[in-house]
Amino acid sequence: MTLASRVSDLTGFDLLLTVARLGSLGRAAAEHGMSQPAGSARMRQLEGRLGLALIERSPRGSRLTPAGALVADWAQAAIDAAAALDAGVTALRRERDSRVRIAASMTVAEYLLPAWLIALRAMDPGAAVALMAVNSADVAGAVLADAADVGFVEGPDLPDGLRAEPVGADVLTVIVAPAHPWALRARRGGRRGITARELAGTPLVAREAGSGTRRYLEEALAAQAGLDRVPPLAELSSTTAIKAAVAAGAGPAVLSSLAVAADLAAGTLCAVPVSGLDLRRTLRAVWPAGRRLTGPARDLYAIAARSGTRPPARARP
């Protein structure tokens, strides 16, 4: 039996977490809309699939075995990720009776919005959501055209007619493959990286024109160092495709720290410091100027604002 087949069905793991919380298989089954026999059968099925005893049953209730407690700890991350995936997929279904229409830049849509939607669902279970995931320029256009009630952008400039409020902070990160000369230089020289001029003069694997990430980098180079970027090596609209191209040795790229954190931790990509360039940026919610947010749109903005991160510290050269 493969690993994927052992963990592909998360229902049993979700039930296990509820048993751990409630101390009773019967009460856990009821919370999941099952009868106690059905819950017991589901747990026996999971134990058989894993080849482990997960629960100790007694007249006083149920408790997790040491192996069960460890499996539950591991399962929590998968359950949280599945909930975020479900919230995002549900929002992509454009229902005609949607009560809140959201346009979000790709970085926000991929790495922040799912958690916000889970919180919105908890606050208002009846809220219907439609999501448009596009680049920052198109987010602004959608809000101005009344195709979205609220938008979330990462780009530095916005057209007239929009109100913008900060909801978080991010920092752009220069990434290369581990064997790239910039990575070797950084490893040999401690924190030694590249200059802003080197970055501007190097063709990058980049997002498409209109992307907030690309636009912010261009403006940061122009404002702080008086530099213009050379044309990109390649233009890709998918962050995943950019990371794959960089890891394969195509060339450097600049992406959100949110997008590359796991890759840096795994060692498949390397971060390169840049001296003389501040790559911190603010993520913002936007809606039409002179209009108040109401209903789920107002609630979603409040959730995003509460969960926003503080601006990251500027990296030392």
Helices and strands as residue ranges (DSSP letters): H 3-7, H 11-22, H 25-31, H 36-50, E 55-58, E 61-64, H 66-92, E 100-104, H 106-111, H 113-123, E 129-133, H 136-144, E 150-153, E 162-176, H 181-188, E 194-195, H 196-200, E 205-206, H 212-225, E 234-235, H 239-247, E 253-256, H 257-266, E 270-272, E 274-275, E 280-288, H 295-307
